[in-house]
């Protein structure tokens, strides 16, 4: 009976890259995650990539044409309604919530802060989600700077926690550390609460810094703050509108249903 049931059972894989991170691990012989993704693509009835960048890569490995699909990543917007915001003492409150990976290094936003403070002296960085294991590295980055200059550029430096929403809701500007410009989960969450984002690319924001360019990062943050505080500014409203139109899981789940129904025909 189980064998007969298995004949009609359809399997769908959802790939959560990024490819760069997986290939780097494979290159260093730590594991074979990139090859695993190719195996899933070949063996499953359908495979979904959740951002355009991953889809542009993985479709080259679609041996049985039509098995690789693109459905954008999304979040449950209802989780971010009526969130009580954390109160920051300094503004603009810049938020960074990324941990280091091969495709994102959340250090350049730290090094850019002194340059931002030349443009906006009141600006402070707020870092959340630091992992405990490499804490000595973070300590050296901050505490070995001359007269602790980089540590003084920050209002909050916090370890990982399970609920970033209050800190996201209270922030003025978010920073996406991903080199590819892909909107990470925390980026989508910030925008779902009306917080504009500076990134290295992506159509979800017009504030694009040059990768690793500390002065460019500072300039884009200052420009975003200028626009945000301008008389009659609708930047927060526009940010929230974009999030509702593009990041709503209720919208994209319909594409999953359509995919499942097509497989079951």
Secondary structure as UniProt FT lines:
FT   HELIX           2..8
FT   STRAND          12..15
FT   HELIX           19..27
FT   TURN            28..29
FT   HELIX           33..43
FT   STRAND          46..49
FT   HELIX           52..58
FT   HELIX           59..61
FT   TURN            65..66
FT   STRAND          68..70
FT   HELIX           77..80
FT   STRAND          93..96
FT   TURN            102..103
FT   TURN            106..107
FT   HELIX           108..119
FT   TURN            121..122
FT   STRAND          124..130
FT   TURN            133..134
FT   HELIX           135..143
FT   HELIX           146..148
FT   HELIX           149..152
FT   STRAND          154..159
FT   HELIX           165..170
FT   STRAND          173..175
FT   TURN            179..180
FT   HELIX           185..191
FT   TURN            192..194
FT   STRAND          196..199
FT   TURN            203..204
FT   TURN            211..212
FT   HELIX           214..229
FT   TURN            231..232
FT   HELIX           235..246
FT   HELIX           249..264
//
